[in-house]
Protein backbone atom coordinates (compact mmCIF):
# COMPACT_ATOMS: atom_id res chain seq x y z
CA UNK A 1 0.00 0.00 0.00
CA UNK A 2 1.34 3.40 -0.94
CA UNK A 3 1.39 6.36 1.41
CA UNK A 4 -1.14 8.18 -0.80
CA UNK A 5 -3.53 5.24 -0.51
CA UNK A 6 -3.05 5.13 3.25
CA UNK A 7 -3.75 8.84 3.56
CA UNK A 8 -6.91 8.48 1.49
CA UNK A 9 -8.13 5.58 3.63
CA UNK A 10 -7.48 7.56 6.81
CA UNK A 11 -9.31 10.62 5.49
CA UNK A 12 -12.28 8.58 4.25
CA UNK A 13 -12.37 6.57 7.47
CA UNK A 14 -12.10 9.51 9.87
CA UNK A 15 -13.84 12.37 8.09
CA UNK A 16 -17.41 11.22 8.88
CA UNK A 17 -16.40 10.67 12.50
CA UNK A 18 -14.79 14.10 12.77
CA UNK A 19 -17.76 15.69 11.03
CA UNK A 20 -20.23 14.05 13.40
CA UNK A 21 -18.03 15.02 16.33
CA UNK A 22 -18.01 18.63 15.11
CA UNK A 23 -21.79 18.60 14.73
CA UNK A 24 -22.21 17.04 18.16
CA UNK A 25 -19.90 19.69 19.58
CA UNK A 26 -21.99 22.44 18.00
CA UNK A 27 -25.17 20.86 19.34
CA UNK A 28 -23.69 20.39 22.81
CA UNK A 29 -20.90 22.92 23.51
CA UNK A 30 -19.79 21.19 26.69
MDAnalysis code that builds the backbone (N, CA, C; Angstrom):
import MDAnalysis as mda
import numpy as np

u = mda.Universe.empty(90, n_residues=30, atom_resindex=np.repeat(np.arange(30), 3), trajectory=True)
u.add_TopologyAttr("name", ["N", "CA", "C"] * 30)
u.add_TopologyAttr("resid", np.arange(1, 31))
u.add_TopologyAttr("resname", ["UNK", "UNK", "UNK", "UNK", "UNK", "UNK", "UNK", "UNK", "UNK", "UNK", "UNK", "UNK", "UNK", "UNK", "UNK", "UNK", "UNK", "UNK", "UNK", "UNK", "UNK", "UNK", "UNK", "UNK", "UNK", "UNK", "UNK", "UNK", "UNK", "UNK"])
u.atoms.positions = np.array([
    [0.848, -1.194, 0.000],
    [0.000, 0.000, 0.000],
    [0.883, 1.243, 0.000],
    [0.559, 2.173, -0.877],
    [1.344, 3.401, -0.944],
    [0.877, 4.390, 0.118],
    [1.719, 5.352, 0.407],
    [1.386, 6.363, 1.411],
    [0.146, 7.142, 0.990],
    [0.029, 7.436, -0.312],
    [-1.136, 8.182, -0.796],
    [-2.418, 7.397, -0.527],
    [-2.357, 6.080, -0.758],
    [-3.535, 5.244, -0.508],
    [-3.870, 5.231, 0.979],
    [-2.840, 5.164, 1.810],
    [-3.049, 5.128, 3.250],
    [-3.688, 6.426, 3.719],
    [-3.181, 7.541, 3.187],
    [-3.747, 8.840, 3.561],
    [-5.215, 8.914, 3.161],
    [-5.518, 8.422, 1.964],
    [-6.905, 8.481, 1.494],
    [-7.805, 7.640, 2.390],
    [-7.338, 6.455, 2.762],
    [-8.133, 5.584, 3.629],
    [-8.368, 6.236, 4.986],
    [-7.355, 6.901, 5.508],
    [-7.480, 7.563, 6.807],
    [-8.490, 8.699, 6.724],
    [-8.392, 9.491, 5.656],
    [-9.305, 10.621, 5.493],
    [-10.737, 10.125, 5.337],
    [-10.935, 9.108, 4.485],
    [-12.282, 8.577, 4.251],
    [-12.811, 7.929, 5.530],
    [-11.944, 7.270, 6.268],
    [-12.369, 6.573, 7.473],
    [-12.689, 7.513, 8.623],
    [-11.965, 8.649, 8.710],
    [-12.099, 9.508, 9.872],
    [-12.950, 10.743, 9.621],
    [-13.114, 11.131, 8.361],
    [-13.844, 12.371, 8.094],
    [-15.272, 12.333, 8.617],
    [-16.042, 11.266, 8.360],
    [-17.413, 11.225, 8.880],
    [-17.440, 11.289, 10.408],
    [-16.471, 10.645, 11.042],
    [-16.403, 10.669, 12.505],
    [-16.100, 12.079, 12.999],
    [-15.143, 12.740, 12.365],
    [-14.792, 14.096, 12.767],
    [-15.940, 15.050, 12.502],
    [-16.626, 14.833, 11.374],
    [-17.757, 15.689, 11.030],
    [-18.874, 15.528, 12.050],
    [-19.178, 14.292, 12.411],
    [-20.235, 14.048, 13.397],
    [-19.818, 14.593, 14.763],
    [-18.526, 14.497, 15.064],
    [-18.027, 15.019, 16.325],
    [-18.172, 16.540, 16.348],
    [-17.872, 17.172, 15.214],
    [-18.008, 18.627, 15.107],
    [-19.457, 19.041, 15.269],
    [-20.363, 18.300, 14.622],
    [-21.795, 18.601, 14.726],
    [-22.263, 18.390, 16.170],
    [-21.825, 17.319, 16.784],
    [-22.205, 17.045, 18.164],
    [-21.678, 18.149, 19.080],
    [-20.482, 18.620, 18.782],
    [-19.896, 19.692, 19.577],
    [-20.685, 20.985, 19.433],
    [-21.192, 21.240, 18.220],
    [-21.987, 22.436, 18.005],
    [-23.344, 22.307, 18.687],
    [-23.871, 21.084, 18.701],
    [-25.169, 20.857, 19.340],
    [-25.034, 20.909, 20.863],
    [-23.896, 20.438, 21.366],
    [-23.693, 20.391, 22.807],
    [-22.319, 20.961, 23.144],
    [-22.203, 22.279, 23.252],
    [-20.899, 22.919, 23.511],
    [-20.461, 22.730, 24.952],
    [-20.177, 21.490, 25.313],
    [-19.791, 21.190, 26.687],
    [-18.274, 21.300, 26.824],
])
